[in-house]
């Protein structure tokens, strides 16, 4: 074999070996390198996906203080004495029917007397209406013939309703109807002025101001 032929064969073997080493290196490199991923525009690599917002956002529960109801009825007013209770009734209301008859009797029979005396008069009228021994209504009791001297037929004199005496009479009538204060003459059905001395033979319950009260 000539020297030139031997040199060509050796060169061919060298090229073959070099090509095999290169192919092996490229295969190893491809296995180690990470694959390329296309990311959406503006999204950074390794960033966590944004959490979806809930459709409804609930606020944290909180305790709400319920305001207490206010007391508006006169019967619910608490007072240390009768005078304070009368003042709590406020201005005189416009009355009609039985309440006007009751307040009118209180006004004409006991205006100018103590509140205790006025309350006792109101209680007598209410007790009579409940007793079954007199008329069953307050107006019926007040207008019963021969019972109250201020009555004229089926009526009473005009009342100056802008006065303090009328305001007190209305307040006392309301308190008596609501049983908002105990009278010293509880249970009384009769009364008369101190200046007279009828022979009634009834049980005396109390003497208040200008009147004496009986059962």
Secondary structure, 3 states (H helix, E strand, C coil): CCHHHHHHHHHHHHHHHHHHHHHHHHHHHHHHCCCCCCCCCCCCCCCCCCCCCCCCCCCCCCCCCCCCCCCCCHHHCCCCCHHHHHHHCCCCCCCCHHHHHHHHHHHHHHCCCCHHHHHHHHHHHHHHHHHCCCCCCHHHHHCCCCCCCCCECCECCCCCCCCHHHHHHHHHHHHHHCCCCCCCCCCCCEEEECCCCCCCCCCEEEEECCEEEEC
